Amino acid sequence: MINSTQVSSFTLAAYFDTGVFKYLYFLLILSLYVFIVCANVLLVVVICVNRSLHEPMYLFLVSLFVNELYGSTGLFPFLLVQILSDIHTVSAPFCFLQIFCVYTYVCVEFSNLAVMSYDRYLAICYPLHYNTRMTTGKVAVLVAVPWLYSVLTIVVLLSLIVPLQLCGNIIDKVYCNNYSIVKLACTDTTANNIYGLILTFLTVFVPVIIIFYSYTRILKVCFSGSKQTRQKAVSTCTPHLASILNFSFGVCFEILQSRYVTQSVNSPVKTVLSLYYLTCQPLFSPVMYGLKMSKIYVVCKRLLLEWGSGERRSVRSTVTHKDSDHCNTEPSNVALGQVRLDLPKKSELIEGRCYH
């Protein structure tokens, strides 16, 4: 029997030898991570710097995008290191840290999606009372509570798995998770299993119930309302529904394949699907909300066009200054104190021409 305090590292057994292709996988995952970071940071900055987007719906999106950055950062750098490594081990403290990051990411994600569905419910079902019900203080609470709840619940989870006495240190995954360590325990894990089920219910099923209720009411209003109401509801709710379905699929598969034996599923396929909710959701959310929400799309497009035109103006200004310097350095036969009447006009300098 090995005490958990004596386990200095865990071995990740789901990695397999890819030969020289590991460099290709490294570049692909690095490119995906860079794109995720850039996309989420862009949307966070766009929402924060534009006062027209300082509405509850977009502030909840900021919380969602920050969580995507947080979750992907808890996984991608670790994956990149492991892909290039020949020995796939991770220290026990870092393994517990990764469990904390991944599980808080999942909790915050589901909570944010539930909060956003509640916001859409108020906006569509009670449009005249929306501003009085969704106050600034309420928005702050709805942003903060998911993070505080997630941190507290996962701290309790870690306090249950860290003291466990382990009989081994081999984890059959490409990253650390709670149940893989619980399965290594030599002692009774009833408390861990009960708390895991309670946490799953509170984290997954309670938000799904809130989302289901909100969209049931939204659909009822849409079918009884005008065509304009239906179009508005579809435009604002489609990205949210797609995000919920995408994330729920990945999490459900991870729960099922962690708790139950999935020998019929091919090992590489199982590995890819177990990473789905941690890799695709951070990419899926900014793309869906950036393209489908008209206000964000218009602001992003305007900023990119302004940036492009600014670059062109900068280049044109540099060329103009060079040409002006060339014209001014030409020898002049005008006597000191005389005014030269054939100086180039301002419009001609802008066009890069010099007349004498």
C-alpha positions, 0 to 999 in steps of 0.5 A: 500500500502506497500512501498518497503523501509518498506518491511524487508523480503520476504516469499518464498511460494514454499517450502512445508513440507517434514518432516524428509525427509528434512535431506535427501534433505539437504545431497543430495543438500550438496553432489551435491554442494561439487561435483560441487565445487570440479569438477570446482576447479579441472579443473580451477587449472589443466588449470592454472598450465599446460602451455600446456593448456594456449590456448584461448579455455582453458582460456575461459573455466576457465572463464566458470568454475569460473562462475559455481562456482559463480552461484552455490554459489549464490544458494546452501548455501541459499537452504541448509539453507532454507531446514532446516528452518521451516520459509522460509523467506529472508531479502530484502537486501539478496533477492536483492543480490541473484537476482544480483548473479543469473542474472549475472550468467545467463548473463555471462554464455550465453556470455561465450558460445557465445565467445567460439562459436566464438573461435571455428569458428575462429579455424575451419574456419580460422586455418591459421589465428587463432593466428593472429586473436585471440591475447592475448589482444583480449582474455583478452577483450573477457574474461572481457567484459562478466563480465563487461556487466553482472554487469552493466546490472543487476545493472540497473535492480536492480535500477528499482526494489528496489524503487518499491512500493509493496503490498505484500511480498510473492514470489511463488518460492524457491529463489528470482527473478526479475519478482516475485518482479515486480508482487508484485508492486502496481505502474506502472511497464512499465519501468521494463517490457520493460527493462526486455524484452530488457535484455532478448533479449540482454542476451539470443537471441543475444548470441544464434544468434552468436552461430547459425551463428558460427556453421552454418559456422563450419558445412559448413566447416566440410561438405566440408572438410576432415574426419580429419577436421570433427573429430576434429570439433566434438571432440571440439564442442560436449561439447560446443553444449551440454552445450548450449542446456542444459542451454538454455532449463533450462533458457527458461523454467524459463522465460516461467513459470515466465512470464506465468501461469503454473497451469497445471504443478505440483508444485514440478515438476515446482520447480525442473525445475525452479532450473534446469539451476542453479543446473545442468549446474554447474555440467554438464559443468565440467563433459562434458568438463573434459571427452570429451576434450582429453587434459584436460582428459589426464592431469587430469588423469596424475595428479590423477595417480601421486597423487595416486603414491605419496601417495603410495610412502609416505606410503612406505617411512614411513614403511622403516624409521620405519624398519630402526630405528628398525634395528639401535636400535638393540644392537651392539657388534662392538667396537668403531671405527670399521667398520661394514661390514654387514650393510644392503644394500640400496636396502634391506632397501627400501624393508623393510628388515634388515639383520645382 
